[in-house]
Amino acid sequence: MDEADQPRRDLPPHHGYLLNVLGMTVPVLAFFGLFFPPLLLVAFPLALGVWLQAWRDLAIIRAGRMDPRGRREPLKDFAAAVFSLLLSIIGLAFWAIVGFCLLRDAYQD
């Protein structure tokens, strides 16, 4: 193996493990948040944080300032975060509509 194929040792490592754990946890929280709304208040900011960190890692890898061997993990976690954000937004909108309808019915009497 020649020197060009070796990854640079002076580059910081990617955040693959942390993003993988959060990337697997956030969609589960967002899904269960559809049935238990307080979980959406946890899932949304976590998904936003995973999305931002994965986007940042991908930008740094593209710029050549982070270990490129970890490029696949942020891509996967980026997709999971986008899915979780959309699911959280749908869930929050649904529960807001339900809450509005319940409050409206309570005050009409």
N, C-alpha and C positions, 0 to 999 in steps of 0.2 A: 504494500500500500504506500503510495507516494504521499508527500507532504500536503498536496492540494486536497486529498480526500479526507484528511484528518480534521476534525472540528477544532476550532480554536479553543484553547484552555483558559484564555483570559476573558471570555465572554461570561456574563452572569447566566445562571440556569433559568430555564423557563419556570413558570408557576403551575406546572402541569398537575401535580398531585392535589394542591389546594383547589384549583379550578375543577378538577374531576370530581372531588367530593362535593363541592357546592353545586356543580353542574348536574349531578345526579340527585341531589337533595331538593333543589328548587322546583323542578317539575312536579315532584311528589307533593310538596307543600302547596303548590298552586292548584293541583288537582283536588286535593282534599279541602282546600280553601273554598272550592265551589259548594261544598256541603257544610263547612264550618268557617264562616267569613273571617274570624280573627286571624286565621292562618294566611289569608291574602295580604294582611298588613305586614306579615313577616316575609312572605314570598316575593312581593313586589320589590322592596328595596334590595333583597338579596339577589334577585334576578338582575336588577339594574347594576349592582356591583360586579357580578360575574360577567355581564355583558361588557361593561367598561374595562375590566381587567383583561378579558380575553382580547378585546379590540386593541388595547394598549400593547399587549404582548405580541400580537400579530404585526402591529406597526413597527415595533422594535426589531422583531425577527426580520421583517422585510428590509429594514434599514441596515441589517447586518450587525446589530449591537447586542443580540441575544442568541443563545445556542439554537441553531436552526433545526436540530434533531427533534425538538419539541413542538414543531409547527402543527402537527395533527391534533394534539390535545386542545389548544385554544380554539381551533376551528370547530371541533365537536362541542366544546363548552359554549362557544358563541351561539351555535344553533340551538342548544338547549336553553340558553338564557333568553333568546328571542322568543322561542315557543312559550317559555314560562311567563315572560312579560305579556304576551298576547293573551294567554290564559288568565293571568291575573287581572288584566284590564277588563276582559269579558266578565270575569267573576265579580269584580268591583262594580261594574256597570249594572249587572244583574241584581246584585244585592242593594244597590242604591235605588233602583226602580222598585224593587219589592218594598224597601223601607218607605219610600215616598208614597206608594199605594196604601200601605198599612196606616201611615200617619194621616193621609187624606181621608181615608174611611173612618178613622177614629175621631176626626174633628168635624165630620159632616153631620154627625148625630146630634 
